[in-house]
Amino acid sequence: MREYTDEELAQLLDKDIFHHISEAADSLGVDCYVVGGYVRDIFLERPSNDIDVVVVGSGIAVAEKLRKILGRRAHVSVFRNFGTAQVKFHGMEVEFVGARKESYSHDSRKPIVEDGTLEGDQGVGWQTSHNAAFVAGRPRR
């Protein structure tokens, strides 16, 4: 696995799509983080066009804002039942989810989902094995 300096990571993430995600998040006043396979693939030096973003707030709202920023050539799919959205643009797929906390009743496999934090979300769902995250936008802490 490759190790990077902060400057090298900043250069790798200096792409238009991340600037647009940052603009969308900043305009809505929310924090968002690039997580999952895209982060893993950077360290494994593999190309990836699939970006997962956790939003401390509404992932759907950030996806819809990003679509407006990117224009008509961007396509957004919203999955309200799961609180997620996907934006497809020029061969890139960006999936957004709001940070969440899941708990389970002893008699059900269906999770009880509540709003959460990035730290709490790192142990949930699709990013379980990918605990690295890069901030996208200005942190609000």
N, CA, C and O atoms as a GROMACS GRO file, in nm:
protein
  564
    1MET      N    1   0.085  -0.117   0.000
    1MET     CA    2   0.000   0.000   0.000
    1MET      C    3   0.090   0.124   0.000
    1MET      O    4   0.189   0.130   0.072
    2ARG      N    5   0.053   0.220  -0.081
    2ARG     CA    6   0.130   0.342  -0.097
    2ARG      C    7   0.102   0.438   0.017
    2ARG      O    8  -0.012   0.451   0.062
    3GLU      N    9   0.205   0.505   0.064
    3GLU     CA   10   0.188   0.612   0.162
    3GLU      C   11   0.205   0.745   0.090
    3GLU      O   12   0.289   0.758   0.000
    4TYR      N   13   0.125   0.844   0.130
    4TYR     CA   14   0.127   0.976   0.067
    4TYR      C   15   0.152   1.084   0.172
    4TYR      O   16   0.114   1.069   0.288
    5THR      N   17   0.215   1.190   0.128
    5THR     CA   18   0.224   1.309   0.213
    5THR      C   19   0.091   1.384   0.202
    5THR      O   20   0.011   1.357   0.112
    6ASP      N   21   0.068   1.477   0.294
    6ASP     CA   22  -0.054   1.558   0.287
    6ASP      C   23  -0.061   1.633   0.154
    6ASP      O   24  -0.168   1.647   0.096
    7GLU      N   25   0.052   1.682   0.107
    7GLU     CA   26   0.055   1.756  -0.019
    7GLU      C   27   0.020   1.666  -0.136
    7GLU      O   28  -0.052   1.709  -0.227
    8GLU      N   29   0.068   1.542  -0.135
    8GLU     CA   30   0.036   1.449  -0.243
    8GLU      C   31  -0.113   1.414  -0.242
    8GLU      O   32  -0.175   1.406  -0.348
    9LEU      N   33  -0.169   1.394  -0.124
    9LEU     CA   34  -0.312   1.365  -0.115
    9LEU      C   35  -0.394   1.484  -0.163
    9LEU      O   36  -0.494   1.467  -0.234
   10ALA      N   37  -0.352   1.603  -0.125
   10ALA     CA   38  -0.423   1.723  -0.169
   10ALA      C   39  -0.421   1.733  -0.322
   10ALA      O   40  -0.520   1.771  -0.383
   11GLN      N   41  -0.309   1.698  -0.381
   11GLN     CA   42  -0.296   1.704  -0.527
   11GLN      C   43  -0.388   1.598  -0.592
   11GLN      O   44  -0.453   1.626  -0.693
   12LEU      N   45  -0.392   1.478  -0.535
   12LEU     CA   46  -0.479   1.372  -0.589
   12LEU      C   47  -0.626   1.410  -0.582
   12LEU      O   48  -0.705   1.370  -0.668
   13LEU      N   49  -0.663   1.486  -0.481
   13LEU     CA   50  -0.802   1.526  -0.463
   13LEU      C   51  -0.835   1.661  -0.526
   13LEU      O   52  -0.948   1.709  -0.512
   14ASP      N   53  -0.739   1.721  -0.593
   14ASP     CA   54  -0.761   1.850  -0.658
   14ASP      C   55  -0.823   1.828  -0.796
   14ASP      O   56  -0.760   1.851  -0.899
   15LYS      N   57  -0.947   1.782  -0.793
   15LYS     CA   58  -1.021   1.752  -0.915
   15LYS      C   59  -1.150   1.832  -0.915
   15LYS      O   60  -1.205   1.863  -0.810
   16ASP      N   61  -1.196   1.864  -1.033
   16ASP     CA   62  -1.318   1.944  -1.045
   16ASP      C   63  -1.435   1.885  -0.967
   16ASP      O   64  -1.508   1.958  -0.901
   17ILE      N   65  -1.453   1.752  -0.974
   17ILE     CA   66  -1.569   1.692  -0.907
   17ILE      C   67  -1.566   1.720  -0.757
   17ILE      O   68  -1.671   1.744  -0.697
   18PHE      N   69  -1.448   1.716  -0.696
   18PHE     CA   70  -1.439   1.742  -0.552
   18PHE      C   71  -1.463   1.890  -0.521
   18PHE      O   72  -1.519   1.924  -0.417
   19HIS      N   73  -1.420   1.977  -0.610
   19HIS     CA   74  -1.448   2.120  -0.591
   19HIS      C   75  -1.599   2.145  -0.600
   19HIS      O   76  -1.652   2.227  -0.525
   20HIS      N   77  -1.666   2.075  -0.690
   20HIS     CA   78  -1.811   2.091  -0.704
   20HIS      C   79  -1.886   2.033  -0.583
   20HIS      O   80  -1.983   2.092  -0.536
   21ILE      N   81  -1.840   1.918  -0.534
   21ILE     CA   82  -1.900   1.860  -0.413
   21ILE      C   83  -1.882   1.957  -0.297
   21ILE      O   84  -1.975   1.979  -0.219
   22SER      N   85  -1.763   2.014  -0.285
   22SER     CA   86  -1.735   2.111  -0.180
   22SER      C   87  -1.827   2.232  -0.191
   22SER      O   88  -1.882   2.278  -0.091
   23GLU      N   89  -1.844   2.282  -0.312
   23GLU     CA   90  -1.931   2.398  -0.334
   23GLU      C   91  -2.075   2.366  -0.292
   23GLU      O   92  -2.141   2.448  -0.228
   24ALA      N   93  -2.123   2.247  -0.327
   24ALA     CA   94  -2.259   2.206  -0.290
   24ALA      C   95  -2.274   2.198  -0.139
   24ALA      O   96  -2.370   2.250  -0.083
   25ALA      N   97  -2.178   2.133  -0.073
   25ALA     CA   98  -2.184   2.118   0.073
   25ALA      C   99  -2.174   2.254   0.142
   25ALA      O  100  -2.250   2.283   0.234
   26ASP      N  101  -2.080   2.337   0.097
   26ASP     CA  102  -2.062   2.469   0.158
   26ASP      C  103  -2.188   2.554   0.144
   26ASP      O  104  -2.224   2.628   0.236
   27SER      N  105  -2.254   2.545   0.028
   27SER     CA  106  -2.374   2.627   0.007
   27SER      C  107  -2.487   2.585   0.099
   27SER      O  108  -2.576   2.664   0.131
   28LEU      N  109  -2.485   2.458   0.142
   28LEU     CA  110  -2.589   2.407   0.232
   28LEU      C  111  -2.545   2.410   0.378
   28LEU      O  112  -2.624   2.378   0.468
   29GLY      N  113  -2.419   2.447   0.402
   29GLY     CA  114  -2.370   2.456   0.539
   29GLY      C  115  -2.353   2.322   0.609
   29GLY      O  116  -2.373   2.311   0.730
   30VAL      N  117  -2.316   2.218   0.531
   30VAL     CA  118  -2.297   2.086   0.590
   30VAL      C  119  -2.155   2.036   0.564
   30VAL      O  120  -2.088   2.081   0.471
   31ASP      N  121  -2.110   1.944   0.648
   31ASP     CA  122  -1.982   1.878   0.628
   31ASP      C  123  -2.006   1.752   0.546
   31ASP      O  124  -2.108   1.685   0.561
   32CYS      N  125  -1.911   1.721   0.458
   32CYS     CA  126  -1.919   1.594   0.388
   32CYS      C  127  -1.779   1.537   0.370
   32CYS      O  128  -1.680   1.610   0.367
   33TYR      N  129  -1.773   1.404   0.358
   33TYR     CA  130  -1.647   1.332   0.358
   33TYR      C  131  -1.647   1.225   0.250
   33TYR      O  132  -1.745   1.152   0.234
   34VAL      N  133  -1.539   1.216   0.175
   34VAL     CA  134  -1.519   1.109   0.078
   34VAL      C  135  -1.472   0.988   0.157
   34VAL      O  136  -1.375   0.996   0.232
   35VAL      N  137  -1.540   0.875   0.139
   35VAL     CA  138  -1.512   0.754   0.216
   35VAL      C  139  -1.510   0.633   0.123
   35VAL      O  140  -1.530   0.646   0.002
   36GLY      N  141  -1.485   0.518   0.179
   36GLY     CA  142  -1.506   0.392   0.109
   36GLY      C  143  -1.402   0.357   0.006
   36GLY      O  144  -1.284   0.387   0.019
   37GLY      N  145  -1.452   0.291  -0.100
   37GLY     CA  146  -1.365   0.234  -0.201
   37GLY      C  147  -1.276   0.334  -0.273
   37GLY      O  148  -1.164   0.301  -0.310
   38TYR      N  149  -1.324   0.455  -0.293
   38TYR     CA  150  -1.243   0.556  -0.360
   38TYR      C  151  -1.118   0.586  -0.277
   38TYR      O  152  -1.007   0.597  -0.331
   39VAL      N  153  -1.137   0.600  -0.148
   39VAL     CA  154  -1.024   0.626  -0.057
   39VAL      C  155  -0.929   0.506  -0.058
   39VAL      O  156  -0.808   0.522  -0.070
   40ARG      N  157  -0.984   0.386  -0.046
   40ARG     CA  158  -0.902   0.264  -0.050
   40ARG      C  159  -0.821   0.258  -0.179
   40ARG      O  160  -0.702   0.227  -0.177
   41ASP      N  161  -0.887   0.287  -0.292
   41ASP     CA  162  -0.821   0.275  -0.421
   41ASP      C  163  -0.708   0.376  -0.438
   41ASP      O  164  -0.611   0.348  -0.510
   42ILE      N  165  -0.717   0.491  -0.375
   42ILE     CA  166  -0.606   0.586  -0.379
   42ILE      C  167  -0.481   0.520  -0.320
   42ILE      O  168  -0.372   0.528  -0.378
   43PHE      N  169  -0.497   0.457  -0.206
   43PHE     CA  170  -0.382   0.396  -0.139
   43PHE      C  171  -0.332   0.270  -0.210
   43PHE      O  172  -0.216   0.232  -0.197
   44LEU      N  173  -0.421   0.206  -0.285
   44LEU     CA  174  -0.381   0.088  -0.362
   44LEU      C  175  -0.338   0.125  -0.504
   44LEU      O  176  -0.305   0.038  -0.585
   45GLU      N  177  -0.339   0.256  -0.533
   45GLU     CA  178  -0.300   0.310  -0.663
   45GLU      C  179  -0.382   0.250  -0.777
   45GLU      O  180  -0.329   0.216  -0.883
   46ARG      N  181  -0.512   0.238  -0.753
   46ARG     CA  182  -0.604   0.189  -0.855
   46ARG      C  183  -0.695   0.302  -0.898
   46ARG      O  184  -0.739   0.381  -0.814
   47PRO      N  185  -0.726   0.312  -1.026
   47PRO     CA  186  -0.819   0.415  -1.072
   47PRO      C  187  -0.961   0.384  -1.026
   47PRO      O  188  -0.998   0.267  -1.013
   48SER      N  189  -1.038   0.487  -1.001
   48SER     CA  190  -1.177   0.468  -0.959
   48SER      C  191  -1.261   0.586  -1.004
   48SER      O  192  -1.218   0.702  -0.995
   49ASN      N  193  -1.380   0.557  -1.052
   49ASN     CA  194  -1.476   0.661  -1.089
   49ASN      C  195  -1.601   0.653  -1.002
   49ASN      O  196  -1.704   0.712  -1.034
   50ASP      N  197  -1.590   0.579  -0.893
   50ASP     CA  198  -1.702   0.558  -0.801
   50ASP      C  199  -1.666   0.623  -0.668
   50ASP      O  200  -1.577   0.575  -0.597
   51ILE      N  201  -1.735   0.731  -0.634
   51ILE     CA  202  -1.704   0.809  -0.514
   51ILE      C  203  -1.820   0.798  -0.416
   51ILE      O  204  -1.935   0.822  -0.452
   52ASP      N  205  -1.789   0.761  -0.292
   52ASP     CA  206  -1.890   0.755  -0.185
   52ASP      C  207  -1.868   0.874  -0.093
   52ASP      O  208  -1.756   0.902  -0.052
   53VAL      N  209  -1.977   0.943  -0.061
   53VAL     CA  210  -1.970   1.063   0.022
   53VAL      C  211  -2.068   1.050   0.138
   53VAL      O  212  -2.187   1.026   0.116
   54VAL      N  213  -2.018   1.068   0.261
   54VAL     CA  214  -2.104   1.074   0.379
   54VAL      C  215  -2.124   1.222   0.412
   54VAL      O  216  -2.027   1.298   0.421
   55VAL      N  217  -2.248   1.260   0.429
   55VAL     CA  218  -2.284   1.399   0.460
   55VAL      C  219  -2.338   1.404   0.602
   55VAL      O  220  -2.424   1.325   0.639
   56VAL      N  221  -2.287   1.496   0.681
   56VAL     CA  222  -2.343   1.518   0.814
   56VAL      C  223  -2.460   1.614   0.793
   56VAL      O  224  -2.449   1.736   0.811
   57GLY      N  225  -2.570   1.556   0.754
   57GLY     CA  226  -2.690   1.628   0.712
   57GLY      C  227  -2.756   1.544   0.604
   57GLY      O  228  -2.747   1.421   0.608
   58SER      N  229  -2.822   1.607   0.510
   58SER     CA  230  -2.895   1.535   0.405
   58SER      C  231  -2.806   1.508   0.284
   58SER      O  232  -2.765   1.600   0.213
   59GLY      N  233  -2.777   1.380   0.262
   59GLY     CA  234  -2.703   1.341   0.143
   59GLY      C  235  -2.782   1.370   0.017
   59GLY      O  236  -2.726   1.407  -0.086
   60ILE      N  237  -2.914   1.355   0.025
   60ILE     CA  238  -3.001   1.381  -0.089
   60ILE      C  239  -2.994   1.528  -0.128
   60ILE      O  240  -2.986   1.561  -0.247
   61ALA      N  241  -2.998   1.617  -0.030
   61ALA     CA  242  -2.993   1.761  -0.059
   61ALA      C  243  -2.860   1.798  -0.126
   61ALA      O  244  -2.859   1.878  -0.219
   62VAL      N  245  -2.749   1.741  -0.080
   62VAL     CA  246  -2.619   1.772  -0.141
   62VAL      C  247  -2.615   1.718  -0.283
   62VAL      O  248  -2.564   1.785  -0.373
   63ALA      N  249  -2.667   1.598  -0.305
   63ALA     CA  250  -2.670   1.541  -0.441
   63ALA      C  251  -2.752   1.629  -0.535
   63ALA      O  252  -2.712   1.654  -0.648
   64GLU      N  253  -2.868   1.675  -0.488
   64GLU     CA  254  -2.952   1.760  -0.572
   64GLU      C  255  -2.884   1.894  -0.601
   64GLU      O  256  -2.895   1.946  -0.712
   65LYS      N  257  -2.816   1.949  -0.504
   65LYS     CA  258  -2.741   2.074  -0.525
   65LYS      C  259  -2.627   2.051  -0.623
   65LYS      O  260  -2.604   2.134  -0.711
   66LEU      N  261  -2.555   1.940  -0.609
   66LEU     CA  262  -2.446   1.908  -0.702
   66LEU      C  263  -2.499   1.898  -0.844
   66LEU      O  264  -2.436   1.947  -0.937
   67ARG      N  265  -2.613   1.836  -0.862
   67ARG     CA  266  -2.673   1.823  -0.995
   67ARG      C  267  -2.700   1.961  -1.055
   67ARG      O  268  -2.677   1.981  -1.175
   68LYS      N  269  -2.747   2.053  -0.975
   68LYS     CA  270  -2.771   2.189  -1.025
   68LYS      C  271  -2.640   2.256  -1.064
   68LYS      O  272  -2.635   2.326  -1.165
   69ILE      N  273  -2.535   2.236  -0.986
   69ILE     CA  274  -2.405   2.295  -1.016
   69ILE      C  275  -2.347   2.237  -1.146
   69ILE      O  276  -2.290   2.309  -1.227
   70LEU      N  277  -2.363   2.105  -1.164
   70LEU     CA  278  -2.305   2.038  -1.282
   70LEU      C  279  -2.385   2.063  -1.409
   70LEU      O  280  -2.331   2.056  -1.519
   71GLY      N  281  -2.513   2.093  -1.394
   71GLY     CA  282  -2.595   2.122  -1.511
   71GLY      C  283  -2.671   2.003  -1.565
   71GLY      O  284  -2.678   1.897  -1.502
   72ARG      N  285  -2.728   2.022  -1.684
   72ARG     CA  286  -2.820   1.925  -1.742
   72ARG      C  287  -2.756   1.791  -1.777
   72ARG      O  288  -2.827   1.691  -1.786
   73ARG      N  289  -2.628   1.787  -1.796
   73ARG     CA  290  -2.563   1.660  -1.833
   73ARG      C  291  -2.547   1.567  -1.713
   73ARG      O  292  -2.512   1.450  -1.729
   74ALA      N  293  -2.573   1.618  -1.594
   74ALA     CA  294  -2.567   1.534  -1.474
   74ALA      C  295  -2.704   1.472  -1.451
   74ALA      O  296  -2.807   1.535  -1.476
   75HIS      N  297  -2.704   1.348  -1.403
   75HIS     CA  298  -2.829   1.279  -1.373
   75HIS      C  299  -2.827   1.238  -1.226
   75HIS      O  300  -2.731   1.178  -1.178
   76VAL      N  301  -2.935   1.270  -1.156
   76VAL     CA  302  -2.944   1.232  -1.014
   76VAL      C  303  -3.056   1.129  -0.996
   76VAL      O  304  -3.165   1.143  -1.050
   77SER      N  305  -3.025   1.025  -0.920
   77SER     CA  306  -3.124   0.925  -0.879
   77SER      C  307  -3.135   0.933  -0.727
   77SER      O  308  -3.035   0.928  -0.657
   78VAL      N  309  -3.257   0.945  -0.678
   78VAL     CA  310  -3.280   0.957  -0.533
   78VAL      C  311  -3.349   0.830  -0.484
   78VAL      O  312  -3.445   0.782  -0.545
   79PHE      N  313  -3.298   0.777  -0.374
   79PHE     CA  314  -3.354   0.658  -0.312
   79PHE      C  315  -3.398   0.695  -0.170
   79PHE      O  316  -3.328   0.670  -0.072
   80ARG      N  317  -3.516   0.757  -0.162
   80ARG     CA  318  -3.564   0.812  -0.036
   80ARG      C  319  -3.577   0.707   0.073
   80ARG      O  320  -3.553   0.737   0.190
   81ASN      N  321  -3.616   0.584   0.038
   81ASN     CA  322  -3.631   0.479   0.140
   81ASN      C  323  -3.501   0.454   0.214
   81ASN      O  324  -3.502   0.413   0.330
   82PHE      N  325  -3.388   0.477   0.147
   82PHE     CA  326  -3.258   0.452   0.207
   82PHE      C  327  -3.186   0.580   0.245
   82PHE      O  328  -3.080   0.576   0.307
   83GLY      N  329  -3.244   0.696   0.209
   83GLY     CA  330  -3.181   0.824   0.240
   83GLY      C  331  -3.054   0.848   0.161
   83GLY      O  332  -2.962   0.913   0.209
   84THR      N  333  -3.050   0.793   0.038
   84THR     CA  334  -2.930   0.806  -0.044
   84THR      C  335  -2.965   0.866  -0.179
   84THR      O  336  -3.081   0.871  -0.219
   85ALA      N  337  -2.861   0.910  -0.249
   85ALA     CA  338  -2.877   0.961  -0.385
   85ALA      C  339  -2.748   0.937  -0.460
   85ALA      O  340  -2.640   0.928  -0.402
   86GLN      N  341  -2.761   0.926  -0.592
   86GLN     CA  342  -2.644   0.905  -0.678
   86GLN      C  343  -2.647   1.007  -0.790
   86GLN      O  344  -2.751   1.032  -0.851
   87VAL      N  345  -2.531   1.067  -0.816
   87VAL     CA  346  -2.516   1.160  -0.927
   87VAL      C  347  -2.420   1.096  -1.027
   87VAL      O  348  -2.309   1.057  -0.992
   88LYS      N  349  -2.465   1.087  -1.152
   88LYS     CA  350  -2.380   1.037  -1.260
   88LYS      C  351  -2.345   1.154  -1.351
   88LYS      O  352  -2.431   1.232  -1.391
   89PHE      N  353  -2.215   1.165  -1.381
   89PHE     CA  354  -2.169   1.278  -1.462
   89PHE      C  355  -2.036   1.242  -1.527
   89PHE      O  356  -1.938   1.212  -1.458
   90HIS      N  357  -2.033   1.245  -1.659
   90HIS     CA  358  -1.909   1.220  -1.735
   90HIS      C  359  -1.833   1.097  -1.687
   90HIS      O  360  -1.712   1.104  -1.664
   91GLY      N  361  -1.902   0.985  -1.672
   91GLY     CA  362  -1.836   0.860  -1.633
   91GLY      C  363  -1.808   0.846  -1.484
   91GLY      O  364  -1.756   0.744  -1.440
   92MET      N  365  -1.842   0.946  -1.406
   92MET     CA  366  -1.824   0.940  -1.261
   92MET      C  367  -1.959   0.906  -1.197
   92MET      O  368  -2.065   0.948  -1.245
   93GLU      N  369  -1.954   0.828  -1.090
   93GLU     CA  370  -2.073   0.801  -1.009
   93GLU      C  371  -2.042   0.842  -0.866
   93GLU      O  372  -1.951   0.790  -0.803
   94VAL      N  373  -2.120   0.937  -0.817
   94VAL     CA  374  -2.100   0.987  -0.681
   94VAL      C  375  -2.224   0.951  -0.600
   94VAL      O  376  -2.334   0.996  -0.630
   95GLU      N  377  -2.204   0.869  -0.496
   95GLU     CA  378  -2.315   0.830  -0.410
   95GLU      C  379  -2.309   0.906  -0.279
   95GLU      O  380  -2.204   0.916  -0.216
   96PHE      N  381  -2.424   0.960  -0.240
   96PHE     CA  382  -2.434   1.040  -0.118
   96PHE      C  383  -2.525   0.970  -0.018
   96PHE      O  384  -2.628   0.913  -0.055
   97VAL      N  385  -2.485   0.975   0.108
   97VAL     CA  386  -2.569   0.924   0.216
   97VAL      C  387  -2.551   1.018   0.335
   97VAL      O  388  -2.440   1.066   0.361
   98GLY      N  389  -2.658   1.042   0.406
   98GLY     CA  390  -2.647   1.118   0.530
   98GLY      C  391  -2.586   1.030   0.638
   98GLY      O  392  -2.616   0.911   0.646
   99ALA      N  393  -2.500   1.087   0.720
   99ALA     CA  394  -2.442   1.011   0.832
   99ALA      C  395  -2.556   0.957   0.916
   99ALA      O  396  -2.654   1.026   0.944
  100ARG      N  397  -2.543   0.833   0.955
  100ARG     CA  398  -2.653   0.771   1.028
  100ARG      C  399  -2.603   0.677   1.136
  100ARG      O  400  -2.489   0.631   1.136
  101LYS      N  401  -2.693   0.653   1.226
  101LYS     CA  402  -2.669   0.559   1.335
  101LYS      C  403  -2.776   0.452   1.323
  101LYS      O  404  -2.895   0.483   1.315
  102GLU      N  405  -2.734   0.328   1.322
  102GLU     CA  406  -2.830   0.218   1.314
  102GLU      C  407  -2.829   0.137   1.442
  102GLU      O  408  -2.724   0.113   1.501
  103SER      N  409  -2.947   0.096   1.484
  103SER     CA  410  -2.958   0.004   1.597
  103SER      C  411  -3.064  -0.100   1.559
  103SER      O  412  -3.145  -0.079   1.468
  104TYR      N  413  -3.062  -0.209   1.631
  104TYR     CA  414  -3.153  -0.318   1.598
  104TYR      C  415  -3.229  -0.363   1.721
  104TYR      O  416  -3.175  -0.368   1.832
  105SER      N  417  -3.354  -0.395   1.700
  105SER     CA  418  -3.436  -0.457   1.804
  105SER      C  419  -3.399  -0.605   1.807
  105SER      O  420  -3.364  -0.661   1.703
  106HIS      N  421  -3.406  -0.668   1.922
  106HIS     CA  422  -3.367  -0.808   1.932
  106HIS      C  423  -3.455  -0.901   1.849
  106HIS      O  424  -3.415  -1.014   1.819
  107ASP      N  425  -3.575  -0.855   1.811
  107ASP     CA  426  -3.666  -0.942   1.737
  107ASP      C  427  -3.682  -0.903   1.589
  107ASP      O  428  -3.776  -0.946   1.523
  108SER      N  429  -3.590  -0.821   1.538
  108SER     CA  430  -3.602  -0.777   1.399
  108SER      C  431  -3.465  -0.758   1.335
  108SER      O  432  -3.368  -0.720   1.402
  109ARG      N  433  -3.458  -0.787   1.205
  109ARG     CA  434  -3.335  -0.761   1.130
  109ARG      C  435  -3.341  -0.624   1.063
  109ARG      O  436  -3.243  -0.580   1.003
  110LYS      N  437  -3.455  -0.556   1.073
  110LYS     CA  438  -3.471  -0.424   1.012
  110LYS      C  439  -3.411  -0.320   1.107
  110LYS      O  440  -3.450  -0.312   1.223
  111PRO      N  441  -3.316  -0.239   1.057
  111PRO     CA  442  -3.252  -0.143   1.146
  111PRO      C  443  -3.343  -0.023   1.179
  111PRO      O  444  -3.431   0.013   1.101
  112ILE      N  445  -3.318   0.035   1.294
  112ILE     CA  446  -3.378   0.163   1.332
  112ILE      C  447  -3.272   0.266   1.296
  112ILE      O  448  -3.162   0.265   1.352
  113VAL      N  449  -3.303   0.355   1.203
  113VAL     CA  450  -3.205   0.449   1.150
  113VAL      C  451  -3.232   0.588   1.205
  113VAL      O  452  -3.345   0.636   1.201
  114GLU      N  453  -3.126   0.652   1.257
  114GLU     CA  454  -3.134   0.788   1.309
  114GLU      C  455  -3.021   0.870   1.249
  114GLU      O  456  -2.922   0.813   1.202
  115ASP      N  457  -3.035   1.002   1.249
  115ASP     CA  458  -2.925   1.087   1.206
  115ASP      C  459  -2.805   1.061   1.294
  115ASP      O  460  -2.819   1.031   1.413
  116GLY      N  461  -2.686   1.074   1.236
  116GLY     CA  462  -2.566   1.045   1.313
  116GLY      C  463  -2.451   1.136   1.277
  116GLY      O  464  -2.469   1.242   1.216
  117THR      N  465  -2.332   1.094   1.316
  117THR     CA  466  -2.209   1.168   1.290
  117THR      C  467  -2.119   1.084   1.201
  117THR      O  468  -2.145   0.965   1.180
  118LEU      N  469  -2.014   1.144   1.148
  118LEU     CA  470  -1.918   1.068   1.068
  118LEU      C  471  -1.857   0.957   1.150
  118LEU      O  472  -1.844   0.844   1.103
  119GLU      N  473  -1.821   0.988   1.274
  119GLU     CA  474  -1.757   0.888   1.359
  119GLU      C  475  -1.849   0.769   1.383
  119GLU      O  476  -1.804   0.654   1.378
  120GLY      N  477  -1.975   0.794   1.408
  120GLY     CA  478  -2.070   0.686   1.428
  120GLY      C  479  -2.100   0.612   1.299
  120GLY      O  480  -2.123   0.491   1.301
  121ASP      N  481  -2.100   0.683   1.188
  121ASP     CA  482  -2.131   0.624   1.060
  121ASP      C  483  -2.020   0.532   1.011
  121ASP      O  484  -2.048   0.440   0.933
  122GLN      N  485  -1.898   0.553   1.053
  122GLN     CA  486  -1.787   0.472   1.004
  122GLN      C  487  -1.805   0.324   1.036
  122GLN      O  488  -1.744   0.240   0.970
  123GLY      N  489  -1.886   0.291   1.133
  123GLY     CA  490  -1.909   0.152   1.166
  123GLY      C  491  -2.036   0.096   1.106
  123GLY      O  492  -2.078  -0.014   1.142
  124VAL      N  493  -2.100   0.171   1.015
  124VAL     CA  494  -2.230   0.131   0.960
  124VAL      C  495  -2.217   0.101   0.811
  124VAL      O  496  -2.150   0.173   0.738
  125GLY      N  497  -2.281  -0.006   0.768
  125GLY     CA  498  -2.306  -0.031   0.626
  125GLY      C  499  -2.186  -0.040   0.536
  125GLY      O  500  -2.089  -0.108   0.568
  126TRP      N  501  -2.193   0.029   0.421
  126TRP     CA  502  -2.100   0.006   0.312
  126TRP      C  503  -1.960   0.053   0.338
  126TRP      O  504  -1.870   0.016   0.261
  127GLN      N  505  -1.933   0.131   0.439
  127GLN     CA  506  -1.794   0.170   0.461
  127GLN      C  507  -1.730   0.101   0.581
  127GLN      O  508  -1.628   0.148   0.632
  128THR      N  509  -1.786  -0.007   0.625
  128THR     CA  510  -1.734  -0.076   0.743
  128THR      C  511  -1.586  -0.107   0.732
  128THR      O  512  -1.511  -0.085   0.828
  129SER      N  513  -1.542  -0.158   0.618
  129SER     CA  514  -1.401  -0.195   0.605
  129SER      C  515  -1.314  -0.082   0.554
  129SER      O  516  -1.196  -0.102   0.527
  130HIS      N  517  -1.371   0.037   0.540
  130HIS     CA  518  -1.296   0.151   0.487
  130HIS      C  519  -1.308   0.267   0.584
  130HIS      O  520  -1.395   0.353   0.568
  131ASN      N  521  -1.224   0.271   0.685
  131ASN     CA  522  -1.240   0.370   0.789
  131ASN      C  523  -1.162   0.499   0.766
  131ASN      O  524  -1.149   0.580   0.857
  132ALA      N  525  -1.111   0.518   0.647
  132ALA     CA  526  -1.044   0.644   0.614
  132ALA      C  527  -1.145   0.736   0.549
  132ALA      O  528  -1.236   0.690   0.479
  133ALA      N  529  -1.130   0.865   0.570
  133ALA     CA  530  -1.220   0.963   0.509
  133ALA      C  531  -1.143   1.091   0.481
  133ALA      O  532  -1.055   1.130   0.557
  134PHE      N  533  -1.178   1.155   0.370
  134PHE     CA  534  -1.122   1.285   0.335
  134PHE      C  535  -1.233   1.387   0.341
  134PHE      O  536  -1.344   1.362   0.294
  135VAL      N  537  -1.205   1.502   0.398
  135VAL     CA  538  -1.305   1.608   0.405
  135VAL      C  539  -1.324   1.667   0.266
  135VAL      O  540  -1.228   1.687   0.192
  136ALA      N  541  -1.448   1.696   0.232
  136ALA     CA  542  -1.482   1.764   0.108
  136ALA      C  543  -1.556   1.891   0.148
  136ALA      O  544  -1.667   1.884   0.201
  137GLY      N  545  -1.496   2.004   0.125
  137GLY     CA  546  -1.557   2.130   0.168
  137GLY      C  547  -1.489   2.182   0.294
  137GLY      O  548  -1.390   2.125   0.340
  138ARG      N  549  -1.543   2.288   0.347
  138ARG     CA  550  -1.486   2.348   0.466
  138ARG      C  551  -1.543   2.283   0.592
  138ARG      O  552  -1.664   2.283   0.610
  139PRO      N  553  -1.458   2.227   0.679
  139PRO     CA  554  -1.511   2.172   0.804
  139PRO      C  555  -1.578   2.281   0.887
  139PRO      O  556  -1.531   2.395   0.888
  140ARG      N  557  -1.685   2.249   0.956
  140ARG     CA  558  -1.762   2.349   1.029
  140ARG      C  559  -1.740   2.341   1.179
  140ARG      O  560  -1.816   2.400   1.255
  141ARG      N  561  -1.639   2.270   1.223
  141ARG     CA  562  -1.616   2.255   1.367
  141ARG      C  563  -1.532   2.365   1.421
  141ARG      O  564  -1.503   2.368   1.541
   0.00000   0.00000   0.00000
